[in-house]
């Protein structure tokens, strides 16, 4: 338990190359804004947003340019301190807090950003229930989620790592000298549908794949490329094995 506790509280140090990459994190923020602006028809400046798992706050800082207020929370104290020290705008605030026990009243936010977070918490269902609670009625959760069934695991870049049972995945990490224990709790498509069952899903996965320019995804995908065509084919024929999904979760 102690090792896992330390991992969750020091994630930004263990994955510093990604968490402190300003250009990379801002590119992720642009994707979030593009999707939300499309859904809201460009009207975002009256919205209050909660960024769950904000880490170093680079994404939250960028989001704050487009929203009335942004609140970033993370369990990683050093990352939150970095976010507080590098705050760019007065409408962004950062707190050390657990996503499974959000310290906000019911219906506090118009939007919650939960991007590649669910696999890092011990109880993803509890996380999503808390997000549902703090959203206003009709509010939206931007939910970007990796699929357990994928060829290359995204955190350690190892083939099939997420598919194996945890003990085998941990052994795999040790043998490749990538780590000591595999802590991520990735779910299959059906597992993801289960944890978001309280929401109505508005699927943006295929929209982004079809139009990467509009949704700021050209760093991952280019129009008329083989990768794009293969992605569209996979989404239409075997959606359940697509490597990641972007859903807007509406609280009705």
MOBELGI-V115116 format. One record per residue. N is the residue number from 1. PHI is phi as a letter, one per 30 degrees, with the letter a starting at -180 (* if undefined). OMEGA is omega in whole degrees, -180 to 180 (NA if undefined). Layout:
N/PHI/OMEGA, N/PHI/OMEGA
//
This chain:
1/*/-178, 2/d/180, 3/d/-180, 4/d/178, 5/e/-180, 6/d/180, 7/d/-178, 8/d/-176, 9/d/-180, 10/b/-176, 11/e/-177, 12/d/179, 13/d/-179, 14/d/180, 15/b/-174, 16/d/-179, 17/e/179, 18/d/-172, 19/d/-180, 20/c/179, 21/d/-173, 22/d/-177, 23/d/180, 24/d/-180, 25/d/179, 26/d/176, 27/d/176, 28/d/179, 29/d/179, 30/d/178, 31/d/-179, 32/d/-179, 33/d/-178, 34/d/-180, 35/d/-178, 36/d/178, 37/d/177, 38/d/-179, 39/d/-178, 40/c/-180, 41/h/175, 42/i/-175, 43/c/-178, 44/c/-169, 45/d/176, 46/c/-175, 47/c/174, 48/c/-172, 49/c/172, 50/c/178, 51/c/-178, 52/d/-177, 53/i/-174, 54/d/-179, 55/h/-175, 56/d/175, 57/i/-178, 58/d/177, 59/d/-179, 60/d/178, 61/e/-179, 62/d/179, 63/d/-176, 64/d/177, 65/d/-171, 66/c/-176, 67/b/178, 68/d/-179, 69/a/176, 70/b/176, 71/c/179, 72/c/177, 73/b/177, 74/a/179, 75/d/-178, 76/d/-173, 77/d/-178, 78/d/178, 79/d/179, 80/d/177, 81/d/176, 82/d/-180, 83/d/-180, 84/d/-178, 85/d/-176, 86/c/178, 87/d/-175, 88/c/-175, 89/b/-178, 90/d/-179, 91/d/175, 92/c/179, 93/b/-173, 94/b/-178, 95/b/171, 96/d/-176, 97/a/-179, 98/c/-179, 99/d/179, 100/d/178, 101/b/-175, 102/d/-175, 103/c/180, 104/b/178, 105/d/176, 106/e/175, 107/i/-175, 108/d/-170, 109/b/173, 110/d/-175, 111/b/171, 112/b/174, 113/c/177, 114/b/-172, 115/c/-179, 116/h/-177, 117/c/-168, 118/e/-175, 119/d/-177, 120/c/-179, 121/c/-180, 122/d/-177, 123/b/-177, 124/d/179, 125/d/179, 126/d/176, 127/e/-177, 128/d/176, 129/d/178, 130/d/176, 131/d/178, 132/e/-178, 133/d/-174, 134/d/176, 135/d/171, 136/d/174, 137/d/-175, 138/i/179, 139/d/-173, 140/b/169, 141/c/171, 142/d/-173, 143/b/174, 144/c/-170, 145/b/175, 146/d/179, 147/c/177, 148/d/-179, 149/d/179, 150/a/-177, 151/d/-179, 152/c/178, 153/d/-168, 154/d/-176, 155/d/-177, 156/c/176, 157/h/178, 158/c/-180, 159/d/171, 160/i/-175, 161/e/-175, 162/d/-176, 163/d/-176, 164/d/169, 165/e/-174, 166/e/-179, 167/e/180, 168/d/178, 169/d/179, 170/d/177, 171/d/177, 172/e/179, 173/d/-179, 174/d/-180, 175/d/179, 176/c/179, 177/h/178, 178/c/-178, 179/l/-179, 180/c/-177, 181/b/178, 182/c/-174, 183/c/-174, 184/d/-178, 185/c/-179, 186/d/-179, 187/c/173, 188/d/176, 189/e/-178, 190/d/175, 191/d/178, 192/d/178, 193/e/-179, 194/d/-175, 195/d/179, 196/c/-173, 197/d/179, 198/d/-177, 199/c/167, 200/c/-177, 201/d/171, 202/c/-169, 203/d/176, 204/c/-175, 205/e/-178, 206/d/177, 207/d/180, 208/d/-180, 209/d/180, 210/d/-175, 211/b/-177, 212/d/179, 213/d/-178, 214/d/-174, 215/c/173, 216/h/-177, 217/c/-176, 218/d/174, 219/d/-179, 220/c/-169, 221/a/177, 222/c/-180, 223/d/178, 224/i/177, 225/d/176, 226/d/-179, 227/d/179, 228/d/-179, 229/d/178, 230/d/179, 231/d/179, 232/d/178, 233/d/-180, 234/d/179, 235/d/-178, 236/d/-173, 237/c/-177, 238/b/-175, 239/e/-174, 240/d/178, 241/c/174, 242/d/-171, 243/d/179, 244/a/-176, 245/b/170, 246/b/179, 247/b/164, 248/c/-178, 249/c/-177, 250/c/176, 251/d/-178, 252/c/NA
//
